[in-house]
């Protein structure tokens, strides 16, 4: 009887150890992430960009996993990535670096955010089948569409939360009919508020 209760207690202790919470992961420093980013860009053959790139935690990011700011050669990462699975932080860093790499390679040419150039950059950074958006269980914000614009040529509608500034033309029509350069014939027309 005594041996049986001792055996039960050892099983309980073992069970308690199995249910103990996992220790928190050590925070990843911005310097370590920046070193990794520079290494990845060098391996992709882009030494000039590797020398300038910076990586920072973006505490203001709420719903996006990361953001690439090409003008500042900066990658912002959501601090919540530290609570995600191990590979998510690395994947997001590579995803955002691919945006910088694609823009760097394109020069002054305008490219789609998740177009062919970006997909090629993802492949070069070790993400051959990268998706456009993450599927992390974070809250999504919904914004009410307040502005609708239409292309006079193809009749495609562009819905916006904020108004467009300056002269903006339909990129698809400009590419198809004017080698990708701006053409006033395809300038987007603002629809009246009643059309929303």
C-alpha positions in Angstrom: 0.0 0.0 0.0 2.8 2.3 0.9 4.6 1.5 -2.3 1.5 2.3 -4.3 0.9 5.8 -2.8 4.6 6.6 -3.3 4.3 5.6 -7.0 1.1 7.8 -7.3 3.0 10.8 -5.8 5.9 10.4 -8.2 3.5 10.2 -11.2 1.8 13.4 -9.9 5.1 15.2 -9.6 6.0 14.1 -13.1 2.6 15.3 -14.4 3.1 18.6 -12.7 6.5 19.0 -14.4 5.0 18.3 -17.8 2.3 21.0 -17.3 4.7 23.7 -16.1 4.6 26.7 -18.5 7.4 27.0 -21.0 10.0 29.6 -20.1 9.6 32.8 -22.0 11.8 33.1 -25.1 14.7 35.4 -24.8 14.1 38.7 -26.7 15.8 39.0 -30.0 17.9 42.2 -30.3 17.6 44.6 -33.2 21.3 44.2 -33.7 21.1 40.5 -34.2 18.2 40.9 -36.6 20.1 43.5 -38.5 23.1 41.3 -38.8 20.9 38.5 -40.1 19.3 40.9 -42.6 22.7 42.0 -43.9 23.9 38.4 -44.2 20.8 37.4 -46.2 21.1 40.4 -48.6 24.8 39.7 -49.2 24.0 36.1 -50.0 21.3 37.4 -52.5 24.1 39.4 -54.1 23.0 42.9 -53.0 26.0 44.2 -51.0 25.0 47.9 -51.5 21.6 47.4 -49.9 23.1 45.2 -47.1 25.3 48.0 -46.0 22.4 50.4 -45.5 19.6 48.2 -44.2 18.3 48.7 -40.7 15.9 46.5 -38.7 13.8 47.8 -35.8 10.9 46.7 -33.6 7.8 48.6 -34.5 5.7 48.9 -31.3 3.0 50.8 -33.2 2.3 47.9 -35.6 -0.9 46.2 -34.5 -2.3 44.0 -37.3 0.7 43.7 -39.7 3.6 41.4 -39.0 6.1 43.8 -40.5 6.6 46.8 -42.8 9.3 47.7 -45.3 10.2 51.4 -45.7 12.3 51.6 -48.9 13.1 55.3 -48.6 14.7 54.7 -45.2 16.0 51.2 -46.1 14.2 50.1 -42.9 12.3 47.0 -41.8 9.9 47.3 -38.9 8.8 44.1 -37.2 5.8 43.6 -34.9 7.0 42.8 -31.3 4.2 40.2 -31.1 6.3 38.0 -33.4 8.3 37.1 -30.3 5.2 35.2 -29.0 4.7 33.3 -32.3 6.2 30.0 -33.5 10.0 30.0 -34.0 10.1 30.3 -37.7 7.6 33.2 -38.0 10.0 35.9 -37.1 12.6 34.7 -39.6 9.9 34.3 -42.3 8.6 37.8 -41.7 12.0 39.4 -41.8 12.8 37.7 -45.1 9.3 38.7 -46.5 10.0 42.4 -45.7 13.6 42.2 -46.9 12.2 40.9 -50.2 10.2 44.2 -50.6 13.4 46.2 -50.1 15.4 43.9 -52.5 12.7 44.1 -55.2 12.6 47.9 -55.1 16.4 48.1 -55.0 16.7 45.9 -58.1 13.9 47.8 -59.9 15.5 51.2 -59.5 13.2 54.0 -60.4 10.8 51.6 -62.2 7.4 51.2 -60.4 6.6 47.7 -59.3 3.6 45.9 -57.7 4.1 45.3 -53.9 3.7 41.5 -54.3 4.4 41.2 -58.0 6.9 39.1 -60.0 9.9 41.2 -58.8 8.9 40.6 -55.2 8.4 36.9 -55.7 11.8 36.6 -57.3 13.3 38.4 -54.4 11.5 36.1 -52.0 12.9 33.1 -53.8 16.5 34.6 -53.6 16.0 35.1 -49.9 14.9 31.5 -49.3 11.1 31.9 -49.4 10.1 30.2 -52.7 6.3 30.0 -52.1 5.7 33.1 -49.9 2.1 34.3 -49.5 1.1 37.9 -49.7 -0.3 38.1 -46.2 0.3 36.4 -42.9 -2.3 34.1 -41.3 -1.5 34.9 -37.7 -4.4 35.1 -35.3 -4.2 38.9 -34.8 -7.1 41.2 -34.9 -8.0 42.8 -38.3 -9.0 46.4 -38.7 -11.9 47.2 -41.0 -11.9 50.7 -42.5 -15.0 52.2 -44.2 -14.4 53.0 -47.9 -15.0 56.7 -48.4 -13.6 57.3 -51.9 -14.1 55.4 -55.1 -12.2 56.1 -58.3 -12.8 54.7 -61.8 -10.5 54.3 -64.8 -12.2 55.9 -67.8 -10.7 53.3 -70.2 -11.1 49.9 -68.4 -13.8 51.0 -66.0 -12.0 49.3 -63.1 -13.0 50.8 -59.7 -10.4 51.5 -57.0 -11.8 51.8 -53.5 -9.9 53.9 -50.9 -10.1 54.9 -47.3 -8.1 58.1 -48.0 -8.3 60.3 -51.1 -5.7 60.1 -53.8 -3.3 63.0 -54.0 -2.1 64.5 -57.2 -2.7 63.0 -60.7 -3.1 59.2 -60.5 -3.7 57.0 -63.5 -4.8 53.4 -63.9 -1.5 51.4 -63.8 -2.9 48.5 -65.8 -4.0 50.7 -68.7 -0.7 52.7 -68.5 1.2 49.5 -68.8 -0.9 48.1 -71.6 -1.2 51.3 -73.7 1.8 53.5 -72.8 4.7 51.2 -71.7 4.0 51.8 -68.0 4.4 55.6 -68.2 1.8 57.9 -66.9 -0.9 58.9 -69.4 -3.6 61.5 -68.7 -6.1 59.5 -70.8 -6.2 56.9 -68.0 -6.4 59.4 -65.1 -8.7 58.1 -62.4 -12.0 59.8 -62.0 -13.5 60.3 -58.6 -17.1 59.0 -58.3 -19.7 60.9 -56.4 -20.4 60.0 -52.8 -23.8 58.6 -53.8 -22.0 55.8 -55.7 -20.5 54.3 -52.4 
